[in-house]
Amino acid sequence: MTLKTTFAATLLAIGLFGPVIAQESPSPAGAKVYFINLKDGDTVSNPVVVKFGLSGMGIAPAGLQGDATAGTGHHHLLIDTELKGDALKDVIPMDDKHRHFGKGQTEATITLPLGTHTLQLVLADWTHVPHVPPVMSEQIKITVK
């Protein structure tokens, strides 16, 4: 059973949002997520401010009190990891490599170990599942000195 299925089953069991979560969340054609203040190859120092850009969609909160409005989502910052294949059909994990911004935040201040890191943004629906097709930035490399 996938995390999305488990999440859906839990909500169904308590009688919430049954028909909504069984559907994929489509992304509008041309929707883009991007880094506003960072670019591939940047050298930065801690703490690192990361500003999230979005065009073609809106920002909405996640979770049980979330907003299932079509064409909306919230940001996830991937650090030194990537999502591909079947992982794009499931709930994005919540850990140090998968940072969630489910309150609708459009920037974050993070501390990273010294060295080179990859960063990527992924927009997800109110259930923390990427849209179809996924709205993802290019993966960039930054160096923290």
Backbone bond lengths (Angstrom), bond angles and torsions (degrees), N, CA, C in turn:
res aa  C-N    CA-C-N  psi(-1)  N-CA   C-N-CA  omega(-1)  CA-C   N-CA-C  phi
1 M - - - 1.459 - - 1.532 107.90 -
2 T 1.330 118.29 127.88 1.457 121.70 179.94 1.517 110.30 -75.71
3 L 1.340 115.81 164.94 1.464 119.87 177.49 1.523 111.34 -61.12
4 K 1.354 116.72 -38.00 1.462 119.27 179.66 1.530 110.06 -64.83
5 T 1.326 116.35 -41.79 1.456 120.09 178.83 1.526 110.70 -64.58
6 T 1.331 116.51 -41.52 1.468 120.74 178.05 1.524 110.35 -63.04
7 F 1.325 116.94 -44.48 1.463 121.97 178.18 1.530 109.87 -60.36
8 A 1.329 115.43 -45.83 1.464 120.51 179.62 1.520 110.91 -62.57
9 A 1.331 116.66 -44.64 1.462 120.38 -179.63 1.530 111.05 -62.55
10 T 1.316 116.62 -39.39 1.464 120.66 178.39 1.517 110.70 -62.70
11 L 1.322 116.19 -46.42 1.469 119.47 179.99 1.526 111.08 -65.73
12 L 1.342 116.18 -38.38 1.464 119.26 177.84 1.532 110.53 -64.20
13 A 1.327 116.27 -40.78 1.461 120.62 -178.12 1.526 111.87 -62.66
14 I 1.321 116.03 -33.17 1.471 117.82 178.75 1.529 111.59 -96.73
15 G 1.334 115.76 5.68 1.467 120.92 172.09 1.516 115.50 81.62
16 L 1.320 117.20 23.83 1.462 119.83 -178.28 1.519 111.73 -113.12
17 F 1.305 117.35 135.73 1.461 125.07 166.19 1.519 115.62 55.88
18 G 1.324 119.27 25.68 1.461 123.28 -177.37 1.505 115.33 -45.56
19 P 1.331 119.89 -63.50 1.451 118.68 -173.41 1.520 114.26 -71.99
20 V 1.334 117.87 -20.59 1.459 119.86 -175.09 1.521 111.68 -72.61
21 I 1.333 118.36 -45.27 1.448 120.26 -172.76 1.519 113.67 -77.08
22 A 1.305 118.09 -11.91 1.457 120.44 179.40 1.527 111.24 -76.03
23 Q 1.306 118.11 -8.13 1.454 122.31 -175.59 1.518 110.78 -104.92
24 E 1.330 115.54 150.92 1.455 120.32 172.10 1.521 108.38 -75.23
25 S 1.317 116.40 152.19 1.463 121.27 176.52 1.521 108.31 -100.44
26 P 1.329 117.30 107.67 1.463 118.96 -179.10 1.528 111.73 -72.80
27 S 1.320 115.37 149.34 1.467 120.40 173.87 1.525 107.92 -104.89
28 P 1.337 116.12 141.39 1.464 119.24 177.85 1.530 111.56 -65.19
29 A 1.307 116.38 148.85 1.467 120.92 176.22 1.524 109.21 -57.78
30 G 1.313 116.19 135.26 1.460 121.17 176.69 1.517 115.38 84.58
31 A 1.338 119.00 -0.10 1.460 120.54 178.45 1.524 109.76 -64.92
32 K 1.342 115.79 139.78 1.466 120.44 -177.15 1.519 110.29 -140.11
33 V 1.317 114.99 144.48 1.454 122.37 170.97 1.533 105.97 -123.20
34 Y 1.336 116.47 142.88 1.463 120.03 -173.43 1.525 110.17 -157.66
35 F 1.321 115.13 164.21 1.458 121.37 174.88 1.521 108.36 -86.37
36 I 1.310 116.85 130.46 1.457 120.74 179.59 1.528 111.14 -81.63
37 N 1.320 117.02 -43.05 1.466 120.28 -169.59 1.523 114.67 -111.85
38 L 1.311 118.25 1.10 1.460 120.98 179.25 1.516 109.75 -124.98
39 K 1.335 115.27 149.49 1.463 119.59 175.12 1.522 108.71 -138.64
40 D 1.312 115.17 160.83 1.452 121.78 -179.43 1.523 109.67 -54.36
41 G 1.342 116.42 129.79 1.460 121.56 177.56 1.518 114.68 94.04
42 D 1.337 119.01 -4.52 1.465 121.41 -179.61 1.525 111.19 -63.16
43 T 1.333 115.22 146.69 1.457 122.98 169.81 1.515 106.78 -109.72
44 V 1.335 115.77 127.90 1.463 121.64 -174.73 1.520 109.54 -132.98
45 S 1.336 115.81 171.62 1.458 120.72 174.56 1.520 108.86 -126.40
46 N 1.322 115.26 158.91 1.463 120.87 178.96 1.521 111.24 -77.59
47 P 1.304 117.18 148.71 1.459 127.01 -9.58 1.525 110.64 -72.98
48 V 1.332 116.05 149.29 1.464 122.46 -176.87 1.525 108.83 -95.83
49 V 1.323 116.11 123.08 1.464 120.88 174.99 1.520 107.22 -90.95
50 V 1.338 115.39 128.25 1.459 121.35 -179.83 1.522 107.49 -121.50
51 K 1.330 116.38 117.88 1.463 121.36 179.44 1.524 108.56 -104.38
52 F 1.345 115.38 129.35 1.454 122.27 -175.36 1.529 110.18 -97.88
53 G 1.326 116.60 128.98 1.455 121.19 175.16 1.521 110.98 -107.45
54 L 1.329 116.35 150.34 1.461 122.03 -179.85 1.519 109.26 -148.01
55 S 1.314 116.67 135.31 1.459 120.29 172.79 1.522 108.91 -135.58
56 G 1.315 115.88 146.38 1.457 121.77 177.77 1.513 115.13 85.62
57 M 1.339 117.17 -1.68 1.467 122.02 177.99 1.528 108.16 -146.50
58 G 1.322 115.57 172.85 1.458 120.70 177.78 1.514 111.14 -116.40
59 I 1.317 114.99 165.30 1.464 122.25 178.24 1.524 108.75 -97.36
60 A 1.342 115.82 136.83 1.464 121.90 177.58 1.528 108.51 -147.96
61 P 1.328 117.78 150.15 1.468 120.63 -179.35 1.525 112.52 -68.40
62 A 1.343 114.84 165.15 1.466 122.65 -177.82 1.521 110.91 -112.58
63 G 1.329 115.48 176.58 1.454 122.05 171.59 1.512 113.76 87.85
64 L 1.330 116.01 -170.16 1.462 121.81 -175.98 1.515 112.72 -58.28
65 Q 1.312 117.27 -32.09 1.465 121.12 177.04 1.528 110.26 -96.80
66 G 1.324 116.68 13.98 1.454 122.11 -175.27 1.511 114.21 -72.05
67 D 1.309 113.90 178.01 1.450 123.03 -175.82 1.523 108.72 -114.86
68 A 1.325 116.49 116.60 1.459 122.09 -178.66 1.523 112.36 -92.95
69 T 1.324 118.19 16.90 1.457 122.36 -179.50 1.534 110.30 -58.05
70 A 1.307 116.48 131.01 1.466 121.42 178.60 1.521 109.99 -57.31
71 G 1.323 115.85 144.42 1.459 121.23 176.67 1.514 114.17 76.78
72 T 1.354 116.79 17.68 1.458 120.31 177.53 1.521 110.07 -127.95
73 G 1.317 115.83 164.05 1.453 121.83 177.74 1.513 110.45 -173.38
74 H 1.321 115.41 -170.87 1.462 120.98 177.86 1.526 108.43 -137.75
75 H 1.331 115.09 159.62 1.459 121.52 -173.29 1.527 113.38 -82.38
76 H 1.326 113.80 149.05 1.462 123.53 169.50 1.519 106.13 -132.08
77 L 1.321 116.69 135.75 1.454 122.20 177.55 1.521 108.26 -108.27
78 L 1.329 115.66 120.38 1.459 121.60 177.71 1.517 108.16 -96.12
79 I 1.329 115.59 127.71 1.463 121.47 -178.06 1.524 108.30 -118.87
80 D 1.323 116.18 118.12 1.464 122.60 178.05 1.534 112.53 55.60
81 T 1.317 116.27 35.94 1.460 121.93 176.71 1.518 108.27 -155.60
82 E 1.316 117.09 176.44 1.460 121.01 175.88 1.519 109.54 -148.64
83 L 1.314 115.00 160.68 1.464 122.11 173.97 1.518 107.62 -114.32
84 K 1.328 115.78 131.40 1.455 119.30 175.61 1.512 108.86 -157.41
85 G 1.321 115.91 165.71 1.454 121.08 178.98 1.519 112.62 62.22
86 D 1.323 115.94 -137.13 1.466 121.30 -177.38 1.522 113.00 -63.92
87 A 1.330 118.23 -22.57 1.471 120.73 178.39 1.529 111.13 -62.02
88 L 1.332 117.66 -22.92 1.460 121.58 178.68 1.523 112.50 -77.53
89 K 1.331 117.13 -5.07 1.462 121.51 179.67 1.523 111.68 -107.42
90 D 1.320 116.84 4.83 1.453 120.90 -173.33 1.529 110.52 -124.82
91 V 1.314 115.84 171.09 1.458 122.19 177.22 1.530 108.45 -62.10
92 I 1.315 116.76 132.81 1.460 121.22 177.76 1.526 107.76 -70.03
93 P 1.342 117.15 128.97 1.469 119.13 179.29 1.527 111.23 -57.80
94 M 1.321 115.93 159.50 1.464 121.42 177.57 1.526 107.45 -119.24
95 D 1.334 115.52 101.29 1.460 121.49 179.51 1.523 108.35 -157.75
96 D 1.339 117.02 -170.38 1.464 120.48 -176.55 1.524 113.38 -65.02
97 K 1.329 117.93 -22.01 1.464 121.48 179.52 1.527 112.80 -94.18
98 H 1.315 116.88 -13.57 1.468 123.21 -178.81 1.531 107.74 -129.07
99 R 1.310 117.27 92.36 1.460 121.45 -176.20 1.529 109.56 -92.13
100 H 1.315 116.23 128.80 1.466 122.97 -178.26 1.527 110.60 -99.88
101 F 1.322 115.74 141.55 1.462 122.53 177.45 1.523 108.27 -128.36
102 G 1.335 114.61 59.72 1.454 123.72 -172.69 1.508 116.19 -74.12
103 K 1.315 117.51 -3.88 1.475 119.76 175.77 1.522 110.77 -91.44
104 G 1.328 115.32 1.39 1.467 119.61 179.16 1.521 113.58 93.42
105 Q 1.337 117.67 17.68 1.451 120.62 -179.57 1.529 111.06 -62.64
106 T 1.319 114.97 147.50 1.460 120.57 179.42 1.528 112.12 -117.20
107 E 1.329 116.63 9.23 1.459 121.01 172.07 1.515 109.42 -160.54
108 A 1.326 115.10 161.90 1.464 120.90 179.89 1.516 108.97 -146.23
109 T 1.310 115.93 153.63 1.453 122.53 171.91 1.524 106.04 -116.10
110 I 1.329 115.85 118.42 1.460 120.86 -175.53 1.524 110.08 -125.36
111 T 1.311 115.87 157.77 1.456 122.22 174.39 1.523 107.12 -116.48
112 L 1.323 115.34 128.06 1.460 121.82 -179.02 1.522 109.70 -121.03
113 P 1.331 117.70 150.58 1.463 119.59 173.79 1.531 110.20 -60.71
114 L 1.317 116.32 151.87 1.455 120.01 177.01 1.523 109.26 -59.56
115 G 1.330 115.39 144.02 1.459 120.11 179.94 1.516 111.85 126.06
116 T 1.330 115.04 -168.94 1.462 121.94 -177.29 1.524 110.23 -93.74
117 H 1.323 115.81 137.58 1.462 122.46 -178.54 1.523 109.84 -137.66
118 T 1.326 116.03 152.30 1.458 120.68 171.20 1.521 108.37 -102.31
119 L 1.323 115.48 145.20 1.462 123.46 176.67 1.518 108.41 -131.48
120 Q 1.322 115.86 143.23 1.459 121.57 175.32 1.518 108.54 -151.04
121 L 1.321 116.82 142.31 1.457 122.23 176.25 1.518 110.13 -102.15
122 V 1.335 115.34 140.96 1.461 122.01 175.63 1.519 107.08 -134.73
123 L 1.322 116.90 130.39 1.458 121.10 174.73 1.526 107.52 -91.26
124 A 1.324 117.09 139.22 1.462 120.95 179.08 1.518 109.71 -133.55
125 D 1.332 115.49 160.20 1.469 120.25 179.61 1.532 110.42 -77.21
126 W 1.302 116.33 -174.20 1.467 121.25 -174.91 1.525 113.19 -65.60
127 T 1.347 118.03 -14.01 1.460 122.07 176.82 1.530 111.78 -97.85
128 H 1.318 118.04 9.00 1.471 124.60 -179.96 1.526 112.63 70.72
129 V 1.327 117.46 25.37 1.462 122.07 178.06 1.531 108.20 -108.63
130 P 1.351 118.03 132.46 1.465 119.71 178.38 1.531 111.72 -56.97
131 H 1.324 115.09 150.25 1.461 121.88 177.44 1.527 110.45 -70.61
132 V 1.323 115.51 169.37 1.462 122.00 178.23 1.519 108.07 -120.83
133 P 1.342 119.90 117.16 1.452 125.79 -8.22 1.534 110.61 -69.34
134 P 1.352 116.73 159.59 1.470 119.81 -176.71 1.529 111.89 -62.97
135 V 1.322 114.57 144.63 1.469 121.72 175.09 1.530 105.79 -106.02
136 M 1.335 114.87 101.79 1.459 121.75 -173.73 1.519 109.98 -134.11
137 S 1.331 115.27 145.00 1.463 119.47 174.31 1.524 108.87 -80.12
138 E 1.301 115.32 170.12 1.460 120.07 167.78 1.525 107.01 -68.17
139 Q 1.304 116.92 149.16 1.457 120.19 174.45 1.527 107.51 -78.30
140 I 1.344 116.14 132.17 1.460 119.82 177.77 1.525 109.62 -116.99
141 K 1.336 115.40 157.13 1.470 121.49 174.30 1.513 107.97 -109.96
142 I 1.334 115.12 133.70 1.463 120.38 172.78 1.524 107.88 -127.43
143 T 1.315 116.07 157.02 1.456 121.60 175.96 1.516 108.46 -116.81
144 V 1.318 116.41 127.45 1.457 122.32 178.57 1.535 107.21 -99.48
145 K 1.347 115.15 121.71 1.488 120.28 179.67 1.510 109.28 -118.98
